[in-house]
Amino acid sequence: MAREVSNPGRTARHYRSNAASRAKHVADNSPGGKYAKSKAYKREHEAARRKLKIRGDQDAVRKNGKLVAGNRKANRARGGRDRA
């Protein structure tokens, strides 16, 4: 429950009087991360990193449906290219 103050600041006044803006603000600041699958995705990749004994400048990358060790720089560049 939000606390009530007698003299709210400019931002608080804005969110109180703009329902759509307030809803977006709440959604943006709620836990959950950028992707719903993030936690499961991270767990899967971290387990693969442990199994493959990956350290340093490598990532667990998908090749032919399997997680294998791959170049981190190329993997992350590929992701940026695919999302653009």
C-alpha positions as YAML, in Angstrom:
chain: A
units: angstrom
residues:
- id: 1
  name: MET
  ca: [0.00, 0.00, 0.00]
- id: 2
  name: ALA
  ca: [1.41, 3.36, -1.01]
- id: 3
  name: ARG
  ca: [1.89, 5.88, 1.72]
- id: 4
  name: GLU
  ca: [-0.08, 9.10, 1.69]
- id: 5
  name: VAL
  ca: [1.86, 12.33, 1.97]
- id: 6
  name: SER
  ca: [0.37, 15.77, 2.44]
- id: 7
  name: ASN
  ca: [2.57, 17.45, -0.16]
- id: 8
  name: PRO
  ca: [3.54, 14.94, -2.91]
- id: 9
  name: GLY
  ca: [6.35, 15.75, -5.31]
- id: 10
  name: ARG
  ca: [5.92, 16.56, -8.97]
- id: 11
  name: THR
  ca: [6.42, 12.96, -10.16]
- id: 12
  name: ALA
  ca: [4.00, 11.56, -7.58]
- id: 13
  name: ARG
  ca: [1.38, 14.13, -8.58]
- id: 14
  name: HIS
  ca: [1.85, 13.17, -12.23]
- id: 15
  name: TYR
  ca: [1.31, 9.46, -11.60]
- id: 16
  name: ARG
  ca: [-1.71, 10.12, -9.36]
- id: 17
  name: SER
  ca: [-3.48, 12.10, -12.05]
- id: 18
  name: ASN
  ca: [-2.53, 10.01, -15.13]
- id: 19
  name: ALA
  ca: [-3.89, 6.47, -14.87]
- id: 20
  name: ALA
  ca: [-2.38, 5.16, -18.11]
- id: 21
  name: SER
  ca: [1.03, 6.58, -17.27]
- id: 22
  name: ARG
  ca: [0.83, 5.14, -13.78]
- id: 23
  name: ALA
  ca: [-0.06, 1.68, -15.12]
- id: 24
  name: LYS
  ca: [2.95, 1.75, -17.48]
- id: 25
  name: HIS
  ca: [5.21, 2.93, -14.65]
- id: 26
  name: VAL
  ca: [4.03, 0.10, -12.39]
- id: 27
  name: ALA
  ca: [4.53, -2.47, -15.18]
- id: 28
  name: ASP
  ca: [8.01, -1.13, -15.99]
- id: 29
  name: ASN
  ca: [9.08, -1.26, -12.34]
- id: 30
  name: SER
  ca: [7.52, -4.60, -11.41]
- id: 31
  name: PRO
  ca: [9.74, -7.64, -10.91]
- id: 32
  name: GLY
  ca: [9.80, -10.23, -13.66]
- id: 33
  name: GLY
  ca: [12.53, -9.02, -15.94]
- id: 34
  name: LYS
  ca: [12.50, -8.36, -19.62]
- id: 35
  name: TYR
  ca: [11.55, -11.91, -20.62]
- id: 36
  name: ALA
  ca: [9.13, -14.27, -18.89]
- id: 37
  name: LYS
  ca: [11.43, -17.19, -19.72]
- id: 38
  name: SER
  ca: [14.57, -15.54, -18.28]
- id: 39
  name: LYS
  ca: [14.89, -17.58, -15.10]
- id: 40
  name: ALA
  ca: [14.40, -20.98, -16.74]
- id: 41
  name: TYR
  ca: [16.65, -19.92, -19.65]
- id: 42
  name: LYS
  ca: [19.42, -18.83, -17.28]
- id: 43
  name: ARG
  ca: [19.14, -22.03, -15.22]
- id: 44
  name: GLU
  ca: [19.40, -24.18, -18.33]
- id: 45
  name: HIS
  ca: [22.41, -22.32, -19.70]
- id: 46
  name: GLU
  ca: [24.18, -22.19, -16.33]
- id: 47
  name: ALA
  ca: [23.75, -25.97, -15.94]
- id: 48
  name: ALA
  ca: [25.19, -26.44, -19.44]
- id: 49
  name: ARG
  ca: [28.14, -24.18, -18.59]
- id: 50
  name: ARG
  ca: [28.88, -26.30, -15.51]
- id: 51
  name: LYS
  ca: [28.53, -29.58, -17.44]
- id: 52
  name: LEU
  ca: [30.77, -28.34, -20.28]
- id: 53
  name: LYS
  ca: [33.21, -26.77, -17.78]
- id: 54
  name: ILE
  ca: [32.99, -23.44, -19.61]
- id: 55
  name: ARG
  ca: [34.97, -20.59, -18.08]
- id: 56
  name: GLY
  ca: [36.16, -17.21, -19.28]
- id: 57
  name: ASP
  ca: [35.31, -15.96, -22.74]
- id: 58
  name: GLN
  ca: [32.92, -18.70, -23.89]
- id: 59
  name: ASP
  ca: [29.14, -19.11, -23.81]
- id: 60
  name: ALA
  ca: [26.80, -22.08, -23.92]
- id: 61
  name: VAL
  ca: [25.32, -21.72, -27.43]
- id: 62
  name: ARG
  ca: [22.70, -23.71, -29.31]
- id: 63
  name: LYS
  ca: [23.91, -25.68, -32.30]
- id: 64
  name: ASN
  ca: [21.62, -28.27, -33.86]
- id: 65
  name: GLY
  ca: [19.37, -28.10, -30.79]
- id: 66
  name: LYS
  ca: [22.16, -28.84, -28.30]
- id: 67
  name: LEU
  ca: [24.03, -26.56, -25.94]
- id: 68
  name: VAL
  ca: [27.74, -26.52, -26.73]
- id: 69
  name: ALA
  ca: [30.66, -24.21, -25.91]
- id: 70
  name: GLY
  ca: [30.96, -21.31, -28.33]
- id: 71
  name: ASN
  ca: [32.52, -17.90, -28.74]
- id: 72
  name: ARG
  ca: [30.82, -15.39, -26.42]
- id: 73
  name: LYS
  ca: [31.43, -12.37, -28.64]
- id: 74
  name: ALA
  ca: [29.99, -14.04, -31.75]
- id: 75
  name: ASN
  ca: [27.04, -15.43, -29.79]
- id: 76
  name: ARG
  ca: [26.02, -12.08, -28.33]
- id: 77
  name: ALA
  ca: [26.59, -10.25, -31.61]
- id: 78
  name: ARG
  ca: [24.34, -12.82, -33.28]
- id: 79
  name: GLY
  ca: [21.61, -12.13, -30.75]
- id: 80
  name: GLY
  ca: [21.79, -8.39, -31.37]
- id: 81
  name: ARG
  ca: [21.64, -8.97, -35.11]
- id: 82
  name: ASP
  ca: [18.62, -11.27, -34.80]
- id: 83
  name: ARG
  ca: [16.71, -8.88, -32.52]
- id: 84
  name: ALA
  ca: [17.31, -5.75, -34.60]
...
